[in-house]
């Protein structure tokens, strides 16, 4: 009695137009995983690089704390508004002169602005600032102080969240970040005693939230500038509250030491996989011919 030998299965092919001896949902493991790639373009970050990256967040955090401290000193009459205005304006002038010096490859469009254009911009801001300060001073005057401080905290938190730290991200929005910071400054301006004080605070807010990011970007977020801001904030803050000074130091250590150490330690666990199952991505849409 003869027995018919079972025909061996043909090798599986990744095609749909031919009937094969395999189920429709069958996938050969060797073929499926041969295009598997892990951690494409992965770059190991050193502890120093992680700390430098965290210092960008700290710089903006320091500027926010500096603005709040200026408000506290003004609302409690610990400093004259004129001293604040002249001091911040002098610092801004030095930064402006330093920015105008062609010591680095800056954006061409910025360098094309003449000195007269910049002076006209400053005079326009001063004129409109003095004109609208009484209106802005009373804009949120009817709202309770507790509500004002809560709104200020939320707006400044949004400013820090959406601020451009030099990392491409979908949640980065310069307009939202700047608008939130200026809205917070308007809220705090209503707690001051006069329209002139409100003008000083709004001028300081413009210098801190509008002008200083441009200079800090030009300086490539210099470490020395971070140290200077830290010393200023801590020196003024310790005279206001010892507890807040301790919390300030805790945040600095957390952001600039603990978080970078944890990041460097656990970056080896990164395991992103790539393969033919990923969605197609168009790298350059300008080359598409319609």
C-alpha positions in Angstrom: 0.0 0.0 0.0 1.6 3.2 -1.1 1.4 6.4 0.9 1.4 9.9 -0.6 4.2 12.0 0.7 3.1 15.4 2.1 4.4 18.2 -0.1 6.6 20.6 1.9 5.3 24.2 2.2 6.8 26.7 -0.1 8.5 29.6 1.6 6.2 32.4 2.6 6.3 35.5 0.5 5.1 39.0 1.4 2.6 39.2 -1.5 -1.1 39.3 -1.9 -1.6 38.3 -5.5 -0.7 34.6 -5.1 -2.4 32.0 -3.0 -0.1 30.5 -0.4 -0.3 27.6 2.0 -0.5 30.0 5.0 -3.3 31.8 6.7 -4.1 35.3 5.6 -2.9 36.8 8.8 0.4 34.8 8.8 3.7 36.7 9.0 7.1 35.2 8.9 9.0 36.4 12.0 12.4 36.6 10.2 11.0 38.7 7.4 8.9 40.8 9.7 11.7 41.7 12.0 14.5 42.1 9.5 13.7 45.8 9.0 13.4 46.4 12.8 15.5 49.4 14.0 15.9 50.7 17.5 16.7 54.2 18.7 17.4 55.7 15.3 19.7 58.8 15.6 20.0 58.3 19.3 22.5 60.6 20.9 23.7 60.0 24.4 23.5 63.1 26.6 26.2 63.8 29.2 25.4 65.1 32.6 26.9 68.5 31.7 24.8 68.8 28.6 21.7 67.9 30.6 22.4 70.5 33.2 23.0 73.1 30.4 19.6 72.2 28.9 17.9 72.5 32.3 19.5 75.9 32.8 17.4 77.3 30.0 14.3 76.6 32.0 15.9 78.0 35.1 16.8 81.3 33.3 13.2 81.9 32.5 12.1 80.8 35.9 14.6 83.3 37.4 13.2 86.1 35.3 9.7 85.4 36.4 10.8 85.4 40.1 12.6 88.6 39.5 9.5 90.2 38.1 7.4 89.1 41.1 10.0 90.4 43.5 10.0 93.8 41.8 6.2 93.9 42.2 6.5 92.9 45.9 9.1 95.6 46.6 6.9 98.2 44.8 3.6 97.3 46.4 5.1 97.3 49.9 7.0 100.6 49.3 10.4 99.0 49.9 11.8 100.7 46.8 11.0 103.8 44.9 9.4 103.3 41.4 11.9 105.7 39.9 14.9 103.6 41.1 13.2 100.5 39.5 12.6 102.3 36.2 16.1 103.8 35.9 17.8 100.6 37.1 15.9 98.4 34.7 16.2 100.9 31.8 19.9 101.2 32.4 20.3 97.4 32.3 18.2 97.2 29.1 20.3 100.0 27.5 23.5 98.0 28.2 21.9 94.9 26.8 20.8 96.8 23.8 24.3 98.2 23.1 25.7 94.7 23.6 23.1 93.3 21.2 23.9 95.9 18.5 27.6 95.0 18.5 28.2 92.6 15.7 30.1 90.0 17.8 28.2 87.0 16.5 26.2 85.9 13.5 22.9 87.3 14.3 19.7 87.3 12.3 20.1 89.5 9.2 16.7 91.1 9.5 17.4 92.2 13.1 20.7 93.8 12.1 19.1 95.7 9.3 17.1 97.8 11.8 18.6 101.2 12.1 19.3 103.0 15.4 16.6 105.5 14.4 14.0 102.8 14.0 14.8 101.4 17.5 14.6 104.9 19.0 11.2 105.5 17.4 10.0 102.2 18.8 11.1 103.2 22.3 9.5 106.6 22.1 6.2 105.1 20.8 6.1 102.6 23.7 6.7 105.4 26.2 4.1 107.6 24.7 1.4 104.9 24.5 2.4 103.5 27.9 1.9 106.8 29.6 -1.3 107.4 27.8 -2.9 104.0 28.6 -1.4 103.4 32.1 -4.5 104.9 33.9 -6.8 102.6 31.9 -4.7 99.5 32.5 -4.3 100.5 36.2 -8.1 100.4 36.7 -8.8 97.6 34.2 -9.0 94.9 36.9 -9.5 97.2 39.9 -12.9 95.8 40.8 -11.5 92.2 41.1 -10.5 91.0 44.5 -6.8 90.7 45.3 -7.0 86.9 46.0 -8.5 86.4 42.5 -5.8 88.7 41.0 -3.0 86.7 42.6 -4.6 83.4 41.5 -4.9 84.6 37.9 -1.3 85.9 38.0 0.0 82.5 39.2 -1.9 80.6 36.5 -0.8 83.1 33.7 2.9 82.9 34.8 2.7 79.1 34.9 1.3 79.1 31.4 4.1 81.5 30.4 6.7 79.0 31.6 4.9 76.0 30.0 4.5 77.5 26.5 7.8 79.4 26.5 10.3 78.7 23.7 13.3 77.0 25.3 14.9 76.2 21.9 13.4 72.7 21.7 11.0 71.9 18.8 7.7 70.9 20.4 4.1 71.1 19.4 3.2 72.8 22.7 5.6 75.7 22.2 3.7 78.9 21.5 5.5 82.3 21.8 2.2 84.2 21.4 0.5 82.4 24.3 3.6 82.6 26.5 4.0 86.3 25.9 0.3 87.1 26.2 0.0 85.2 29.5 3.0 87.1 31.0 1.7 90.5 29.9 -1.8 89.7 31.2 -0.3 88.7 34.6 1.6 92.0 34.7 -1.6 94.0 34.0 -3.3 92.1 36.8 -0.5 93.0 39.2 -0.5 96.6 38.0 -4.0 97.1 39.3 -2.8 96.4 42.9 -0.4 99.4 42.8 -1.3 102.8 44.2 -0.9 105.0 41.1 -1.0 105.0 37.4 2.7 106.0 37.3 3.6 102.9 39.4 1.5 100.8 36.9 3.5 102.3 34.0 6.8 101.4 35.7 5.7 97.8 36.3 4.4 97.4 32.7 7.7 98.8 31.4 9.6 96.3 33.6 7.4 93.5 32.3 8.1 94.5 28.7 11.8 94.5 29.4 11.8 91.1 31.2 9.3 89.2 29.0 9.8 90.8 25.6 13.4 92.1 25.4 15.4 89.8 27.7 14.6 86.6 25.8 16.0 88.1 22.6 19.3 89.0 24.4 19.5 85.6 26.2 19.0 83.9 22.8 21.8 86.0 21.4 24.0 85.0 24.3 23.1 81.3 23.8 21.7 81.1 27.4 25.1 81.8 28.9 25.9 80.1 32.2 27.3 83.3 33.8 23.9 85.0 33.1 22.2 82.1 34.9 24.4 82.6 37.9 23.8 86.3 38.0 20.0 85.9 37.9 20.2 83.3 40.6 22.3 85.6 42.9 19.9 88.5 42.3 16.8 86.4 43.0 18.1 84.8 46.1 19.5 88.0 47.5 16.2 89.8 47.2 14.1 86.8 48.1 15.8 86.0 51.3 14.9 89.5 52.6 11.3 88.8 51.9 10.8 85.3 53.2 13.2 82.6 54.5 10.7 79.9 53.7 10.3 81.0 50.1 14.1 81.2 49.8 14.3 77.6 50.9 11.6 76.6 48.4 13.5 78.6 45.7 16.7 76.6 46.4 14.8 73.4 46.4 13.4 74.1 42.9 16.8 75.1 41.6 18.4 71.8 42.9 15.5 69.8 41.6 15.5 71.2 38.1 19.3 71.7 37.6 20.7 68.7 39.4 18.2 65.9 40.4 16.3 65.9 37.1 19.4 65.9 34.9 21.0 63.1 36.9 17.8 61.0 36.6 17.6 61.7 32.9 21.2 60.7 32.2 20.8 57.6 34.4 17.6 56.3 32.7 18.3 57.4 29.1 19.9 53.9 28.5 16.4 52.5 29.0 15.2 54.3 25.9 13.8 51.7 23.4 12.1 53.3 20.4 11.4 50.8 17.6 11.0 51.7 13.9 10.0 49.5 11.0 7.9 49.2 7.9 4.7 49.2 10.0 5.2 52.9 10.8 3.1 55.5 9.0 4.8 57.2 6.0 6.3 60.6 6.8 6.9 63.3 4.2 10.2 64.9 5.1 10.0 67.8 2.5 6.6 68.8 1.3 8.1 71.5 -1.0 9.4 68.8 -3.3 5.9 67.4 -4.0 4.8 68.2 -7.6 1.0 68.6 -7.8 
